[in-house]
Amino acid sequence: MTKGFIFDLDGTVYLGDKLIDGAAEAINSLKRRGDKVVFLSNKPIATRHSYVEKLNEMGIDTHLEEVLNSNFILAKFLKNELKKDEKVYVIGEQPLFEELELNSISITSSPLEAKIVVMSWDREFSYEKLNNAYQAWSNGAKIVATNPDRTCPMEVGQIPDCGAMIGAIEGATGVKVDYVVGKPSEIAAATAIETLGLDRSQCYMVGDRLETDIKMGNDFGMNSVLVLTGITTENMLATTEDNPKFTLSSIKDIANI
């Protein structure tokens, strides 16, 4: 029976610009035996094209339709949410703006014109941007975030991610943002499963984060596979409520599950 593998990237396939040992061989072997593969990243500061280029340079045969990220999922979501002439105010970096423009999402620099505030990882986040988001929310705008990750794993350690921006706006408004479209949301799960074209019971969500990768796999009927090459440690695994179906030292052993 054909299996479908949904691979997280940072901490699962690579750390920063360093490929995790055995990852390329493992993923390419799945494809050779007839399994389907997609890559699903919550990281919104890179384009899908840049992921394709990076993975191919690392020796992993990858095509654009196999790469999903939170920017792509967000753009699809907004196309269904927004009515004609409605606009969004965006906090994020250039890859997010490019994805929204590619999908004909109207962007405004005026918070009071915004129907939706898009909140994403922004390494130039400022009080001015936070205030603009707050003013838009006060004027009735919904707030939609790309991903809930508090940090992103890098070769040198972890750095703050979109969760920090979400925390800032929730601290100001006193309420949760309206939607977070990346993992572990149903929106992200449905997009990945639809891309694979398989029943969810045939799908394996493979990642290094309990609260996103493993939770999404468990919540939406997939097989969850934790790898211990990124965020999650064995101590964290011992105390979690989001228990994976499988635990591997790294994805080099993925063909054995």
Secondary structure, 3 states (H helix, E strand, C coil): CCCEEEECCECCCEECCEECCCHHHHHHHHHHCCCEEEEEECCCCCCHHHHHHHHHHCCCCCCHHHEEEHHHHHHHHHHHHCCCCCEEEEECCHHHHHHHHHCCCCECCCHHHEEEEEECCCCCCCHHHHHHHHHHHHCCCEEEECCCCCEEEECCEEEECHHHHHHHHHHHHCCCCCEECCCCCHHHHHHHHHHHCCCHHHEEEEECCHHHHHHHHHHCCCEEEEECCCCCCHHHHHHCCCCCCEEECCHHHHHHC
